[in-house]
Amino acid sequence: MAKAPHPYSELFPMMNAKALRELTTSVSEDGLQEPILTFEGKVLDGRNRQAACSNANIKPVYKRYTGDDALGFVLRSNLHRRHLTTSQRGEVAARLTTLKLGDNQHTEPTEDEGVGIPTPSISIDKAAKLLNVGRDTVIGAKKIHDSGDDDVIEAVRTGDISINKAVKLVAPAPILIPVEEVQSGKLLRLWDKTGPGGRKLFLQGIGARV
């Protein structure tokens, strides 16, 4: 029975269909070359390998992660082995700012460690640094997440569209005011500015009673 993914592993997108087919073929022909790591009873690293095993009808091999930096391990592993676009890394960073960390994820990264783990409250600046993207990229990704548009979020996550394009897609539509209302508003403002004398002359000019 397949194990559920750990929230840390879900920061990153799954392989696309083509890559997963190639991995399935590899597992089918050569077997599983690297065990699937678990943490807290869930898949920490190896969701794609688990899926490939299932597709190839091969029993997966699991190994428990025994380190003390599970989130840092996931970040380092995925950033090292996967070729993600800037927008995809920005999307991951946005997820990182809302991620609830476990009690063992409290250490600050050092300059020598490279990708490390900040305190449980991960700021936009810290997430941007960890994923090697600009702050504006993370802010844009958060706007996309806040929109709740799952299709656009997934498109950015899979690398189909950029964050800049996605932000435009989820931006609220401008409020269109009918021309008649705009003109009426201008007339009212002019009427207010005219003063009593000007209003009297105007009414007399149009033949209205004053």
Secondary structure by P-SEA (a helix, b strand, c coil): cbbbbcccccccccccaaaaaaaaaaaaaccccbbbbbccccccccaaaaaaaaaacbbbbbbbbccccaaaaaaaaaaacccccaaaaaaaaaaaaacccccccccccccccccccccccccaaaaaaaacccaaaaaaaaaaaaacaaaaaaaaaaccccaaaaaaaaccccccccaaaaaaaaaaaaaaaccaaaaaaaaaaacccc
